[in-house]
Amino acid sequence: MSLRSPTGGVDGLSCSVDGVHDAPCIRLTGSLDHSTVGHFREVASRHLRHATTPVRVDLSRLHDIDSAGVAALVNVSLTAKRYNIEVVLVSPTPIVRRVMEYTELDNLLDVE
């Protein structure tokens, strides 16, 4: 059963979550930057605590990411490890993939 949980957003970033307990997928739309990372971390933390399977973070609608956004992805992944949960980054846009390659985030985290 797939559930959809709208989590709202802040100016510049919206988050929605599909499959809340069974294979959650956090979908990010907009920009993950210094002004929006707090919202993302809050949403991710809420779902990591209850996840029983890997948490996917869909980046296909993310049009911008800065160093704070990269740090937030790493931080969320480290938090997930404390709960014995894996985080998988899914479908990064070309510009986000480029930033991930420059920062070697694609070597540190699972990216599909």
C-alpha positions in Angstrom: 0.0 0.0 0.0 1.4 3.4 -0.9 0.5 6.4 1.1 1.1 10.0 0.1 2.0 12.5 2.8 2.2 16.1 1.7 4.7 17.8 4.0 4.4 21.2 2.6 7.5 23.3 2.1 9.3 26.5 2.5 9.9 29.2 0.0 12.0 27.5 -2.7 11.6 23.9 -1.7 8.6 21.6 -1.3 8.7 18.0 0.0 6.3 15.2 -0.4 6.5 11.6 0.8 5.1 8.6 -0.9 4.9 5.1 0.7 5.2 6.5 4.2 6.1 3.3 6.0 6.7 0.8 3.1 9.6 2.1 1.0 9.3 5.8 1.7 10.3 8.2 -1.1 10.9 11.8 -0.2 10.4 13.9 -3.4 12.2 17.3 -3.4 11.0 20.1 -5.7 12.9 23.3 -6.1 16.2 24.3 -4.5 18.0 22.6 -1.7 20.1 25.4 -0.3 21.1 27.2 2.9 17.6 28.6 3.3 15.7 25.3 2.7 17.9 22.6 4.3 16.2 22.8 7.7 12.9 21.9 6.2 14.4 18.9 4.3 16.2 17.6 7.4 13.0 17.9 9.5 11.0 15.9 6.9 13.7 13.3 6.5 14.2 12.8 10.2 10.5 12.3 10.8 10.4 9.5 8.2 13.7 7.9 9.1 12.6 7.1 12.6 9.7 5.0 11.3 11.3 3.5 8.2 11.8 -0.2 7.9 13.2 -0.2 4.4 15.7 2.1 2.5 14.5 5.7 2.2 14.7 7.0 -1.3 15.2 10.8 -1.9 14.0 11.7 -5.4 16.0 14.5 -6.8 14.4 14.6 -10.3 12.7 17.9 -9.6 15.6 19.6 -7.8 16.9 22.4 -10.0 19.6 23.7 -7.6 21.8 22.6 -4.7 24.5 24.5 -2.8 27.1 23.3 -0.3 24.5 23.4 2.5 22.3 21.1 0.4 25.2 18.7 -0.1 25.9 18.7 3.6 22.2 18.1 4.4 22.2 15.0 2.1 25.3 13.7 3.9 23.8 14.5 7.3 20.5 12.7 6.5 22.4 9.7 5.3 24.5 9.6 8.5 21.3 10.0 10.6 19.8 7.1 8.7 22.8 4.9 9.5 22.1 5.4 13.2 18.6 3.8 12.6 20.2 1.1 10.4 18.4 2.5 7.4 19.9 3.2 4.0 19.3 6.4 2.0 19.3 6.2 -1.8 19.4 9.3 -3.9 17.3 8.8 -7.0 17.3 10.5 -10.4 19.4 13.7 -9.9 18.9 16.3 -12.5 22.0 17.0 -14.7 23.0 20.1 -12.7 22.6 18.3 -9.3 24.5 15.3 -10.7 27.3 17.6 -11.7 27.5 19.1 -8.2 27.5 15.6 -6.8 30.4 14.6 -9.0 32.4 17.7 -8.2 32.0 17.2 -4.5 32.4 13.4 -4.8 29.0 12.9 -3.1 28.2 10.3 -5.7 31.1 8.2 -4.3 30.0 8.6 -0.7 26.3 8.0 -1.0 24.1 5.5 -3.0 22.9 7.2 -6.2 20.6 5.6 -8.8 
